[in-house]
Amino acid sequence: APAPAAPRPPRRRGVELSLIVLAVLLSVYGYCAVGLAHDGSVPPGAAGYGAGLGVLALLAHLTVRLRAPYADPLLLPIGVLLNGTGLVLIYRLDLETPGDRAAPTQLVWSTLGVALFLFVVAALRDHRVLQRYAYVCVVAALVLLTLPILFPAVNGARIWIRIAGFSIQPGEFAKVLLAVFFAAYLAANRTALAHAGRRVLRVQLPTGRVLGPVLAIWLLSVGVLVLERDLGTSLLFFGLFVVMLYVATGRIGWIAVGLVLASLGAVAVGWLEPHVHSRVEDWQHPFASIEAGEGANQLAQSLFSFAAGGAFGTGLGLGNSILIGFAVKSDFILATAGEELGLAGLCALFLLYGLLVERGFRAGVELRDPFGRLLAVGLASIWALQVFVVAGGVTGLIPLTGMPMPFLAQGGSSVVSNWAIVALLIRVSDSARRQYDGKAAP
């Protein structure tokens, strides 16, 4: 007798739609709460803000419903809620800087990010197609990483391309392209990476012929970033490379080797590079500027903001995180969330990020093809590493790196690239769940 067919997995698009509605309503509530706290009235643009965010979210949902009906139902709503929360926080800070309004621009970038999401979900019917373009992706990534060298430094780092008032951060897109390349190369050579080569201190080292190309690409990209003084992205790429190498080989020794090399590299750069050394000094002595009578620096103001927030925060629109200075809408936007939403709000934000990462990992674990598994793990690891580095920097756990908080911080390149990651994970999770329906990706 033929084996019984596997049960059809639930699509759960109704659950996704309900969560999206909740995410939009929470974002609009936050927008109104800021206006009521600051001016005593609902902001005049509240209806337009809610309608704009709602239309973008609905278009994204309809695209997923039609083109990726088996996709994970949590990825899109969490992305909408985080993006909406970021817009609320930026709008709140705009009220303190009327001459420098960033929320309208951020909304435009969010629209472009959702447009890219729609394109990827609709046009990319099978994530395995990306494996054919691995070397195109790595060449494009290296070109993007190199371009900022030709432009002036901003705040001590050459990570921006600025032309006629328009600016992008190429490293944000390069990280996605490198994740595709690493996944494709490691998937094709996973057996040789895990079992070939010599054993040194109980670590099975791959042969140079197999490990050499991917190691050279990684060293080249990190070297360019060091020249540009973009140490945060350098740390992100290093962590991404080590995590994906571990997942491809199953050798836990790579984690130990990665930690040792990261520690040695951090110590060397921290001593030799003046820009990084000053950040290490600020991290070790965050209140030194106060003791010297020069006032609180950014890290000290950030710590004061977290302390003022307490368990439940001062309330949206009632904090003083604007005292942090020029980076309050980008690097330090988490301090605004900590002060005005409190420890409870921060825990909720970290839980949302944790769910994003977990759903990405789950899609990879459930998928049978090695490329898709590595791609999902790599993309989810980008979020995990970036959140750890940013949160650790603004809370004083590790030195500051100058990276943006995913979805929350001001930065068009960041929000667009993060929506691209959501789209790719939507596509991977759809393929993973189709397996159990006996269907291949269309």
C-alpha positions in Angstrom: 0.0 0.0 0.0 1.3 3.5 -0.8 2.6 5.5 2.1 0.1 8.1 3.4 0.7 11.6 2.1 2.2 14.1 4.6 -0.3 16.5 6.0 -0.5 19.9 4.4 1.3 22.5 6.6 -1.0 25.4 7.6 -0.4 28.6 5.7 -1.2 30.9 8.6 -1.6 34.0 6.5 -4.6 35.0 8.6 -2.4 34.9 11.7 0.2 37.1 9.8 -2.5 39.6 8.8 -3.8 39.9 12.4 -0.3 40.4 13.7 0.4 43.1 11.1 -2.7 45.0 12.1 -1.6 44.8 15.7 1.9 46.1 14.7 0.5 49.0 12.8 -1.9 49.9 15.7 1.0 49.8 18.2 3.1 52.1 16.0 0.3 54.6 15.6 -0.4 54.5 19.3 3.3 55.3 20.0 3.2 58.2 17.4 0.1 59.7 19.2 1.6 59.2 22.6 4.7 61.2 21.6 2.5 64.1 20.5 0.3 64.0 23.6 3.3 64.0 25.9 5.1 66.8 24.0 2.3 69.1 22.9 -0.8 67.8 24.7 -2.5 66.9 21.4 -2.5 64.2 18.8 0.0 65.0 16.0 -1.7 66.3 12.9 0.1 63.7 10.8 -1.0 60.7 12.8 -3.7 59.6 10.3 -1.3 59.9 7.4 1.5 58.0 9.3 -0.9 55.2 10.1 -2.3 55.0 6.6 1.2 55.0 5.0 2.5 52.3 7.3 -0.7 50.3 6.9 -0.6 50.4 3.1 3.0 49.3 3.0 2.4 46.5 5.4 -0.8 45.4 3.5 1.1 45.3 0.2 3.8 43.2 1.7 1.3 40.8 3.2 -0.6 40.4 -0.1 2.7 39.7 -1.9 3.6 37.0 0.6 0.1 35.6 0.5 0.2 35.2 -3.3 3.9 34.4 -3.9 5.1 32.7 -0.7 2.0 31.3 1.0 3.8 28.8 3.2 6.3 31.4 4.6 6.8 31.9 8.3 3.9 34.2 9.7 6.1 36.0 12.2 8.9 37.5 10.1 6.8 40.2 8.3 4.8 41.4 11.4 8.0 41.7 13.5 9.7 43.7 10.7 6.7 46.0 10.5 6.6 46.6 14.3 10.3 47.3 14.5 10.3 49.6 11.5 7.2 51.4 12.9 8.9 51.7 16.4 12.0 53.2 14.8 9.9 55.8 12.9 8.2 56.7 16.2 11.5 57.1 18.1 13.0 59.2 15.3 9.9 61.4 15.1 10.1 61.9 18.9 13.7 63.0 18.6 12.9 65.3 15.7 10.7 67.3 18.1 13.9 68.3 19.9 15.7 69.2 16.7 13.2 71.2 14.5 15.9 72.1 12.1 17.0 68.5 11.5 13.9 66.4 10.8 14.8 62.8 9.9 11.5 61.0 10.2 10.1 62.0 6.8 13.3 60.8 5.1 13.3 57.6 7.1 9.7 57.0 6.0 10.8 57.4 2.3 13.7 54.9 2.9 11.3 52.5 4.6 9.0 52.7 1.5 12.0 51.8 -0.7 12.9 49.0 1.6 9.3 47.5 1.4 9.4 48.0 -2.4 12.7 45.9 -2.5 10.9 43.4 -0.2 8.0 43.1 -2.7 10.4 42.7 -5.7 12.5 40.0 -4.0 9.5 38.0 -2.8 7.7 38.3 -6.2 10.7 37.8 -8.5 12.8 35.3 -6.6 10.7 32.1 -6.9 13.5 29.8 -5.7 16.3 30.9 -3.3 18.6 28.3 -4.9 18.9 30.5 -8.0 21.2 32.8 -5.9 23.8 30.0 -5.7 24.6 30.5 -9.4 25.5 34.1 -8.8 27.9 33.6 -5.9 30.9 35.1 -7.5 28.9 38.0 -9.0 27.7 38.7 -5.4 31.3 38.7 -4.0 32.6 41.0 -6.7 29.7 43.4 -6.2 30.3 43.3 -2.4 34.0 44.1 -2.8 33.2 47.0 -5.1 30.7 48.4 -2.7 33.1 48.1 0.2 35.9 49.9 -1.8 33.9 52.8 -3.1 33.8 54.8 0.2 37.6 55.1 0.1 37.2 57.7 -2.7 35.0 59.9 -0.5 35.8 62.1 2.6 35.7 60.6 6.1 32.6 61.3 8.2 33.1 61.2 12.0 36.4 59.5 11.6 35.2 56.7 9.3 35.1 56.3 5.5 31.8 54.3 5.2 29.6 56.7 3.2 29.1 57.7 -0.4 27.8 61.3 -0.5 26.8 62.9 -3.8 24.7 66.1 -4.1 23.3 65.7 -0.6 22.4 62.0 -1.2 24.2 59.4 0.8 24.3 55.6 1.1 26.3 53.2 3.3 27.5 50.4 0.9 28.6 48.1 3.7 24.9 47.5 4.6 24.3 45.9 1.2 27.7 44.2 1.0 26.9 42.1 4.1 23.9 40.5 2.4 25.9 39.8 -0.8 28.8 38.3 1.3 26.3 36.1 3.2 25.1 34.7 -0.2 28.7 34.1 -1.3 29.7 32.4 1.9 26.6 30.2 1.8 27.2 29.1 -1.8 30.9 28.4 -1.4 30.7 26.6 1.9 27.7 24.5 0.7 29.7 23.4 -2.3 32.8 22.5 -0.3 31.4 21.5 3.1 32.7 17.9 2.9 36.3 19.0 2.2 36.1 21.7 4.8 35.0 19.2 7.5 37.2 16.2 6.8 40.2 17.2 4.7 43.5 18.6 5.9 45.6 18.3 9.0 44.6 18.2 12.7 46.2 20.9 14.8 45.4 21.0 18.6 42.3 18.8 18.0 41.0 21.1 15.3 40.6 19.6 11.8 42.0 22.2 9.5 40.8 22.2 5.8 43.3 22.2 3.0 44.5 25.5 1.7 43.1 24.8 -1.7 39.6 24.6 -0.2 39.8 27.2 2.5 42.1 29.6 0.6 39.6 31.3 -1.7 36.9 32.1 0.9 39.5 33.1 3.5 41.1 35.5 0.9 37.8 37.1 0.2 37.1 37.6 3.9 40.6 39.0 4.6 40.3 41.4 1.6 36.9 42.7 2.8 38.0 43.1 6.4 41.2 44.8 5.3 39.3 47.3 3.3 37.0 48.0 6.2 39.9 48.5 8.5 41.4 51.1 6.1 38.0 52.8 6.2 38.0 52.6 10.0 34.6 50.8 9.9 35.5 48.4 12.7 31.9 47.6 13.5 31.3 46.1 10.1 34.7 44.4 10.2 33.6 42.6 13.5 30.3 41.7 11.9 31.9 40.1 8.8 34.4 38.2 11.0 31.6 36.8 13.2 29.5 36.0 10.1 32.4 34.1 8.5 33.1 32.1 11.7 29.5 31.2 12.4 28.8 30.0 8.8 32.1 28.1 8.8 31.0 26.3 12.0 27.6 25.5 10.6 29.1 24.2 7.4 31.6 21.9 9.1 30.0 21.1 12.4 33.4 21.6 14.0 33.1 23.6 17.3 36.8 24.3 17.2 36.1 27.0 14.7 34.2 29.0 17.3 37.2 28.8 19.7 39.6 29.8 16.9 37.4 32.7 15.9 37.2 34.0 19.5 40.9 33.9 19.9 41.6 35.6 16.5 38.9 38.2 17.2 40.4 39.0 20.6 43.9 39.3 19.2 42.7 41.5 16.4 40.6 43.7 18.7 43.6 44.3 21.0 45.9 45.1 18.1 43.6 47.5 16.4 42.6 49.1 19.7 46.2 50.0 20.5 47.4 50.9 17.0 44.4 52.8 15.5 43.9 56.2 17.2 40.2 56.5 16.4 39.5 53.1 17.8 41.9 53.6 20.8 39.9 56.7 21.8 36.7 54.6 21.8 38.4 52.0 24.0 39.5 54.7 26.4 35.9 56.1 26.6 34.7 52.6 27.2 37.1 52.0 30.0 36.6 55.4 31.6 33.1 56.6 30.6 33.0 59.3 33.2 36.5 60.6 32.8 35.3 63.7 30.8 33.0 64.6 33.7 35.8 64.3 36.2 38.0 66.5 34.0 35.2 69.2 34.0 34.5 68.8 30.3 30.9 67.5 30.7 29.5 64.1 29.9 30.5 62.3 26.7 28.1 60.3 24.6 28.6 57.0 26.4 28.1 58.7 29.8 24.9 60.4 28.6 23.7 57.1 27.3 24.3 55.4 30.6 22.4 58.2 32.3 19.5 57.7 30.0 19.2 54.0 30.8 19.4 54.8 34.5 16.7 57.5 34.2 14.4 55.0 32.5 14.2 52.6 35.3 11.9 49.6 35.0 9.1 51.1 33.0 10.5 54.3 31.5 9.6 58.0 31.7 7.1 57.6 28.9 7.4 58.4 25.2 8.3 62.0 24.6 9.3 62.7 28.2 13.0 61.8 28.2 16.2 63.8 27.8 18.2 61.5 25.6 18.7 64.3 23.1 21.6 65.4 25.3 23.6 62.5 23.8 24.3 64.7 20.8 24.6 64.1 17.0 24.4 60.3 17.1 21.2 60.1 19.2 19.1 59.2 16.1 21.5 56.6 14.8 24.0 54.8 17.1 22.4 55.7 20.3 18.7 55.5 19.5 18.5 52.5 21.8 19.2 54.9 24.7 16.0 56.8 23.9 14.1 53.5 24.0 15.7 52.6 27.3 14.9 55.9 28.9 11.3 56.3 27.7 10.2 52.7 27.6 12.4 51.4 30.5 13.8 48.0 31.1 10.4 46.5 30.2 10.5 48.2 26.8 14.1 47.1 26.1 13.3 43.5 27.0 10.3 43.6 24.5 12.6 45.0 21.8 15.3 42.4 22.4 12.5 39.7 22.4 11.4 40.8 19.0 15.0 40.7 17.7 15.4 37.3 19.3 12.2 36.0 17.6 13.5 37.3 14.2 16.8 35.4 14.6 15.1 32.3 15.9 12.7 32.1 13.0 15.6 32.6 10.6 17.5 29.8 12.2 14.4 27.6 12.2 13.9 28.1 8.5 17.5 27.0 7.9 17.3 24.0 10.1 14.1 22.8 8.5 15.5 23.2 4.9 17.1 20.2 3.3 19.4 21.9 0.8 22.8 23.0 2.3 22.8 26.3 0.5 19.5 27.4 1.8 20.4 26.2 5.3 23.6 28.2 5.4 21.9 31.3 3.8 19.2 31.4 6.4 21.6 30.9 9.3 24.0 33.6 7.8 21.2 36.2 7.3 19.8 35.6 10.8 23.3 35.8 12.3 23.7 39.2 10.8 20.9 40.5 12.9 22.1 38.6 16.0 25.7 40.0 15.7 24.6 43.5 14.9 22.1 43.7 17.8 24.8 42.4 20.2 27.4 44.8 18.9 25.2 47.9 19.0 23.5 47.1 22.3 26.8 46.2 23.9 28.3 49.5 22.8 25.6 51.9 24.0 25.3 50.1 27.4 29.0 50.0 28.0 29.5 46.3 27.7 31.9 46.6 24.8 33.5 49.6 23.0 31.3 51.6 20.6 31.5 50.6 17.0 29.2 53.1 15.2 26.8 50.5 13.7 23.0 51.2 13.3 20.4 49.2 15.3 18.5 47.2 12.7 15.2 48.8 11.7 15.3 51.3 14.6 18.1 53.7 13.8 18.2 56.5 11.3 19.8 55.3 8.1 18.3 54.5 4.7 20.8 51.9 3.6 20.3 50.0 6.9 16.5 49.8 6.7 16.5 48.9 3.0 19.1 46.1 3.5 17.2 44.7 6.5 14.0 44.5 4.5 16.0 42.6 1.9 17.0 40.1 4.6 13.4 39.7 5.7 12.4 39.0 2.0 15.1 36.4 1.6 14.1 34.6 4.9 10.5 34.7 3.8 11.5 33.0 0.6 13.6 30.4 2.4 11.0 29.7 5.0 8.4 29.2 2.3 10.6 26.6 0.6 11.3 24.9 3.9 7.6 24.4 4.7 6.7 23.4 1.1 9.0 20.3 1.5 6.5 18.8 4.0 3.7 19.3 1.5 5.6 17.3 -1.1 6.1 20.3 -3.3 9.3 21.9 -4.5 9.7 25.6 -4.7 8.0 26.8 -7.8 
